[in-house]
């Protein structure tokens, strides 16, 4: 398949894949352990919710980066914010309490949210529409392969002592920085580098005039609000009720990554061959299994199965936004569409994760997961009756 693609596409794919593999080492050693390590060093339920919500809260600033305000070209906005954000993680070496830990990770999330609109723009410009789903799934497969190894090794090291995160997370950040620098070798086709003004209000609201995109945002928001409501509950249940060992947490990361890998194979092909309505309906139906397992049992074996389902789901979530938006928007509009999608995700992520622990403490964990299921089933019903999508 790759040999039949234009040289410029193969050039982008080559460096995108290299960057993805380095990111897999970084992500596997860091991201699966953020909440579990936080809880084990004494983070409160609010701090755990904040850690889960941090990337979404950071996304609310995406509207600031829809235009090339510095005239540096789109790749610049992917590379240097990622370098700066991942460099912040070196400060974890000096962390003394959960507050410092939460603050450093929040700052990291805030800075590394900047690249999303520009990354979508690069994918739109450099990958053909008919091949984009498969190419991006291959990139994520490269990430997942290295993520699996990295998370397994990290879990084994942390099993010897949770305090090892002081050294592991900064070491992982080095691979994250290298990943961003490798991505910087990509050149965007037919790009004119010039300073743009900040996005006008008419630019920001324009995507809402697209009826299909508006319908997608509504239905996806209902679904994701439910998913995000459950997000902080997963580590709380794993640590407080299932008493998960660090090594098992590493195995959970491996299970997640394995299913994530399989998900990219499946969803990459499914996205290119099926309409959006079918894609969302299947995703929502599978997602209902995740809170259902937590509703019925806290047995680690079953929670491991739930972790696999989560990996399969998140593979789809990672591809959907980029692929759907690059289909619906022109190259110039792509960063704006992506920013709107990202900002709304930030609004959902800035509220839903805090409600999950509140419902759990006010009623029960079972009640919280019941509410999650209601949101997901509602989204499934809407996607089947809505005609615009």
N, C-alpha and C positions, 0 to 999 in steps of 0.2 A: 504493500500500500504506500509506504513512504517514498519509494523510488519513483512513483508516478506523480508525486507532488512537486510543485515548483521549488526551485532552489531556495528562494526566500522563506518559504514555509518550512523547509527542512532545517534551515539555519535557526529559525525561531524555535522549532521543536527541540533541536540539539541542546541549546542552552537552557531552554525551559525545563527539559528533563534533568539536566545536570543540577540545576538549582533546586528542583523538586526533590531529588535524592538527598541532597545536603539538608534540605528542610526536614526531610523524614527523620534524619538523625537528631536534629534539634527538637522537632515536635514530639517525637516518641520519648525522649528523655525528659521532657518538661511538661507538656500540656496535660497528659493523663494524670499527673500527680499533683497538680496545683491545688485542687480542693482537698484531696486526701491528706497531703502533707500539712496543709493549712489547719485542718481539723485536728490533726495529731499534735501540732505544736500549740494548740489552744485557741484557735480562731472561733469566734462566736458564730451563732447561726446567721446573724446579720452579715458578718464578714464573709461567710461562705456564700451567702446569697449575692453579696457584692462582687466576689470573685467570679461567680457564674454570670453576673449581669455586666461585668466590666467591658467585655468586647462589644456588647450591644449598646451600652451607654456611649462608648467611644464612637460608635458608628453614627450617632446623631450629628456629628460634626462633618460628615462626609460632604454635605452641600458646599462646604468651603473649598473643596478640592475638585469640583466638576470641571473647572477651567484651568488652563495652563497659565496660572497667574505670574509665574516667574520666567516663562519663556524657555524652559529647560527641556521640553519634550516629555512625553508620557512615561517613558522608562525611568526617568530621573525620580518621579514621584513614587515609583515602586521600590527603587533601590535605596535611596538615602533615608527615608523615614523608617524603613525596615532595619537598616544598619543602626540608626540612632536608638530605635526602640529596643532592639535586642541587646545593644550595649548597656542599656539601663540595668539589665539583669545581672551584670557584674556586681552590682551593689548588694545582691542577695548574700554574697560572701560575708557581709558585715551585719546581717539581720540578727536582731536580738529578741524580738517579740512579734506576735501575730499582727499588730498594727503596722509595723514597718514592712512586714512581708506583704500584707494586703496593699499597702500604698505603692510599693515598687511594682507589683504586678499590674495594678490599675494604671500607673503611668505608662508601663510597657504597652498595655492594650490601647491606651489613648493614642499613642504615637503611631502604632502599627495599623491603625484603622485608616490612616491617610491614603495608602496605596489602592484601596478597593476600586474607586471609579476609574483610575488610570489603568489598572490591571485589566479591567473589563474592556477598556478601549484598545489596549494592545491585542487582546485576544480577538476582538472584532475585526481589527485591521489586518492582522497577520495570518489568521486561520480562515480558510474558506468556510462558508456557511454549511455546506453539505458534509464537511468532514470535522467540524469543530467539536461536536459531541464526542466522537471517538478519540480525536487527538487529545482533548482535555482529560478524557478518562485514562488514556495511556500515561499522561503526566502524573495523574493522581495514583496510578498503580505504582509508578516509580517511587513516589512518596511513601506509599503504604508498605512496600517491601522493606525499606530501610527503617520505617517506623516500628514495624513488628520486632525487628532485632533490637533496636534501641530501647524500646519500652520494656522488653523482657530482661535485658541486661541491667537497666536502671532499677527495675523492681527487685532483682536479685541483690544489687548493691544496697538499696535502701532497707532491705530485710535485715541487714547487719546493723543498721542504725539509722533512724529517720533523719538524724542530724547531718547525714551525708548530703542532703539537698544543698547545703552551703557550698559544696564543691561541684556537684553534678550540674546544677542549673546554670552557673556561669560557664562551665565547660561546654555545655550544650549551646549556649549563646554564641560561642565562636563559630560553630557550624551554621547557625542561623545567619550570622553576618556574612560568612563565605557564600551562602546560598544567594543572598541579595546581590552580592558583588558579581557573581556569575550571571545572574539574570540581567545585569547591566550591560552585557555584551550583545544583547538583542537590539536590533535596529528596526524601527518602525517604518513601514513602507509609505512613501509619499507624504512624509511628515514635514510640515512647515513649522519651525520653532519660532513662535512669537508670543509676546506677553498678551494675555487676555485679561479683561476686567473680571471681577468677581461675577458669578452667575446672577443675571437679572431675575426678578421675581417671575417674569413671564417664561423664562427658561426653565425655572424650577417647577412651575405648575403645568407646563406643556405636556409632560407624560400622562397626566390625569385625563387629558382629552382623548387619549387612546382607550376606547371602551374595553378592548380585550385586556389591556394592561391593568386597567382599573379593576376589572372583575378578578383578575389574577391576584392583585394586591389584597382585595377584600377577603377572598377565600383563604389565601395563604396566611393572612394575618390571624384569622380565627384558629387555624391549625397550629401555627407557631406559638401563639399565646398560650395554648394548652401545653405544648411541649416545653416551653420555657418555664412555665409554672412548676413543672416537675423537675427541672434541671438541678436545682440545689438539693432536692430531696434525695436524689440518688446517692451522693456521697454521704449524706447524713445517715441514711438507712444502712449503707455499707459499713460505716465506721461505728455508729452508736448501737445498732441492733444486730447486725451480722458480724461485727467485730473482725473485719477483714484484715488479714496480715498483709504487710507491704509486698511480700513475694506474690501473694494471690492478686494484689492490686496490679502488679506487673503482668501477671497472666491475663487478668481482665483486659489490660491494655493490648496484649497480644491478640486476644479473642476479638476485641473491638477492631483492631487493625486488619486482622484476617478477613473479617466480614466486610470491612471497609474496602479492602482490596477486591473481594468478590463482587461487592456492590458496584465498583467502578466498571468492571467487566460487563455486568448486567445492565446498569443504568445508561452507560455510554452508548450501547447499541439500542436500548429501548427508546431513549430520547430521540435519536435520529429517525426512528421508524414509526413512532406513534404520536398522535396528537396530544397536546398539553392536558386536555381533559382526562384522557385515559391514564396518563402519567401520574397526575395528582390523585386520582381516585385510587390507584394501586398503592401509592405511597401512603396515603392517609389510612387505608385499610390495614396495611402492615404495621404502621406506627401504633395503632390501637393495642397491639400485643404488648408493647413495652410497659405502659402503666398498668395493664391488666396483670402482668406477672408480679409487679411490686404490690399490687392490691391483694393478691392471693397468697404470697409467700415471701419470706426473707431468707430462704435457704440459699447458701452460696452457689450451689450447682445451678439452681434456676436463675439466680441473678447473673450468673455467667452467660446463660442463654440470652437473657435480656441485654447483656452487654453486646452480644453478637448482633442482635436485632438492631440495637442502637447504631452499631457500625454500618450496617447495611442501609439504614435510614439516612445517616449523615453523609454517606456517599452521594445519595440522591440530592440532598439539600445543598451540597457543595457545588453540584453541577447545574441544578435547576436555574438559579438566579442568572448565572452567566449565559447559559444557552438560551433561555427564554428571552432575556433582554436583548441579546445580540441578534435574535431573530426579529424582534419587534421594532428595534430602533435603527436609525441610520448611524454611520460611523461618528458623525458630529454629536448626535443625541445620546449615544451609548453611555458616556460618563454621567449624563444627567439622569437617565433612566436608572442607572445603577445606584446613583446617589439617593434618589427617591426611595428605591427599594431598601437600601441600606439604612437610611434614616428612619424609615418606618420600623425596620427591624430593631433599631436602637430604642425607639419608643416602647416597643413591645418588651424588649430585653431590659429596659430600665424600670419596668413595673412588675411584670409577671414573676420573675424569680423571687421577689420579695414577698409576694402573696402566698407562695407555696408553703414556706415555714409558718406563716401566720395561720393559715388554714389547718396545718398539721397540729400546731400547738393549741389552737382554739377548739378543735374538734378531734381529729385523728389523722394519721397518715393515710388510712383507708379512705377517709372523706376527701382528702386532697387529691389522691389518685383518681377517685370517682369523678371529681370536677374536671380533671385532665381528660378523661375518657369522653365526657360530655362535649368538650370543645372539639375533640378530634372527630367524633361521630357527626357533630354539626357541620364541620367542614366537609366531611365525606358526603353528606346529604346535599349541601349547597353546590358542590362541584358537579353533582349528577343532575341537578335541576337547572343550574345556570346555563343560559344559551350563548352568552357573549364570549365565553372563554374558549 
